[in-house]
């Protein structure tokens, strides 16, 4: 669970709500006009940019993964793979069948090794799995970024429509205030949706995409070296290159016997 995402959304909502309450009440900030133009307009524009299947797949997938982060760090991943290499060296590939592995992608690769699959098959299968997963994440972040780009623009469109309605009723001063409020609320809704929800989620998905690409490529290389019966020391030294420079000099964890 990525606590930062939840805290950020709650903090953003709290700031906006507090400012609304300081100026009176929440009721004055409710506008059907703004809801229709922001959500309806943004959805319509996104439909034009992406296939319908991508939208219904990318939106929930992006929301699910933006709240979940890999529990194991890259350093721990290197240590775990080196430990698996030690087990395979001492007990053979059959010994890997008894090992419980939390990461499903790593567990899948170890299962292939334990079952004796060819190295080329393992590489092709895992790389295809990695690429499909990354393409889904990329699809999700593009959709959220598209909505984030559209929302402020439709907020401005809603504001312009509200101002036209206001100027068309200049003869009735009692309608000027409500029309002006409705016009400004469209801009407010667009800015909130874009800058508190959609664009931050798109950026978080992009960071997760980069992180998962590194981790899964690391796992693939580690699995193939285990398949080739490389020594645990060589496996660790080869995989350590994936770590950030500041994490490479730390003392490695002992490889389990």
N, C-alpha and C positions, 0 to 999 in steps of 0.2 A: 504494500500500500504506500503510495507516494503522499506523505502527509503534507508536503509543501503545496501541492495542487489544491487540496481541500482547504488548507489554511488561507491560501491566496484568494480563492473564490469567496470564502466566508468574510475575510477582511475587506475585500472590495465591496461586497454587498453591505457590510456593516457601515463602511464609510459613507456610501451613497445614501443608505437609509437614515443614518444619523443626521446628515445634512438636510434631508427632506423633512424630518421631524422637527428640526430646529426652526424651520421656516413655516411651520403650521401643522400639516398632517399629510398622510400618504394619499388621501383621497384626491387631492388636487393634482397629483402626478399620474393619475390613471386616465388613459385616453385610448378609446377604441380605434380612433383614426391613426394614432402612432403605431399601435400593435399591428394593424392591417398593413400599413405601408412598409414597416420594417421587416416583419416576419414573412408576410406574403410576397413583398417585392424581392427580398433577399432569396427566398426559396425559388421564385420564378427565375431570377437571374442565374442561380446555381443550376437549375434544370437545363438552362440553355448551355451552360459550360460543360456539364457532366452528364453521362447516361443516368437514367433513373435507378438502375441496379447499383451503380457505384455510390449514389447518394445514400440509398437505404442500407448499403453495406458499410460504407465509410464512416457515416456519422456515429452509429453505435459502436463500431470497432474502435474508432478514435477515442470516444468517451471512455471506453473500457480500459484501453491501454494507457491513457493519460493519467489514470489513478493507480496504475500498477507499475512498479519498478522492479528490476532484477534484484533479488535479495542477496545474491552472492556477488562480490566484487571481482574485478579482473584478476587481482592478486590471488584471491581465494580460488578462483577458477583454475589458474595455473597450478597452484598447489594440489588441487583435487585431481587434475589430469595427471600430474606427476605421480601422485599416489596410485592412481589407476594403472599407470605404466609399471610401477613397482609390483603391483599385484599380478599383472599379466606376465611380467618377467619371471616371477617365482612360481606361480600356479598355472600359467598358461592362460589362453583366452577363456577356457571353461571356468576359471576362477572368477571372472568378471560377472558371471550370471548371479552370484550371491550378493553383489554389492548394491546397496540402495543409493540411488542418485536422485537428488531433488529436481535438478534442471531437466525438463522433458527432452530438450534437444540433445543434450549430452547423453541422456539415458538411451535415446534412440540410436545414437552412434555407437555406444558401447554394446548395445544389443546386437547390432550388425557385426561387430568384431567378435563377440562371443559366439555368434552363430556361424562364423567363418565365411562371411560374404567377401567377394573380391574387392580389392581396394578401389578399383575404378567404379564399381557399382556404388560403393559407400560414398565416394566423392560426388558422383553425379546426383545421387539421391539427396544428400545433405545440402549440396549447393542449390539444388532446385527448391528444397524446403526453405532454405534461407532467403533466396531471391523472392519467392512467393510471399513470405512473411513481410519482407521489407517493402515490397510493392504495395501490400495492403496498408502498411503504416504510412507510406508516402501518399497513397490515395486519400487516406483520412486527413492528413495534415493539409493537403491541397484543398480539400473541400472546406475545412474550417477556415483556412486562410481566404478562400473565395467569399465565404459568408462575411468574414471580418472586413473584407474590402468593400463588399456591397452595402453593408448596414449603414455606415455614415453617409454614403451617397444617397441611399433611399431616405435617410433622415432629412437630408437637404431637400429632396423632392417633396417629402411630406411637409416641410416647413414652407416651401414655395406654394404648395397647394393651399395650405392654411392661410397664407398671406393674401393669395388671390381671393379666397372666400372673405377674408376680413375687409379688403378694399372694396369688394362688391357689395358690402353691407355698411358702407360708411354713413349712410343716411340713418342707420339705427345704432346709436352709440352703445346701447346695452349689449350688443353682440361683438363689439370690438375686443373686449377683454377675453372672453372665451375663445374666440377665433385665434387671437395672438398666443394664448396659452397652449392651444392645440397645436399650433404651428411650431412652437419652441419644443414641445414635448417630443415631437418626431425626431428632432436633432438629438435630444437627450437620450432617447431610447437607442438610436443608432450608435452613438458614442459609447454607451454602456455595453451594448451587445458586442461591439467590435473590440473594445479595449480591456474589458474585464473577462470576457468569456472566449470569444472565437480566436482572436490573434494570440493570446497567451497559450491556449490549448494547441494551436498550430505550431507554435515555437517549441512547446514541450514535446510534441510528437516528433518534431524534426530532431531534437536532441536524443530522444529515445531511439529513433531510426539509426543515427550515427553510432550510438552505444551498442545497439543490437548487432549492427553490421560487424563491428570489431569483435564482439564476444563470440558470435557464431562462426566467424572466420577463424578465430583462435581455436574454437572447439573442433572445427573440421580438421585443421592442421594437427591438433593434438591426437584426434582419433586415428588419423592416417599414420602418424608416427607409432602409436600403440599397435596398429595393425601390422606395421613393419618391424615390430619387436625392438624398437629403439630403446636405449637405456633411459631410465628416469632422469638422470642428470642431463642428458642431451635434450630430452623433451622439455625440461624446465628451461634450459638455456635458450632453446629455440623459441619458446613461447614468451619468454620474458621480454622479447622485443616489442610485444604488443602493449606493454605497460607504459604509462607515462614515465618520463625520465626520473622524476623524484621518487618513484616507487620501485625503481630497479635495484637500488642499493640496500633495501631493507633486508634483514636476515630472513632467509626462507624458512618456512615451517618444516619440521622434520617429516620426511616421507614415512608413512606408516609401514610397518613390517608386514 
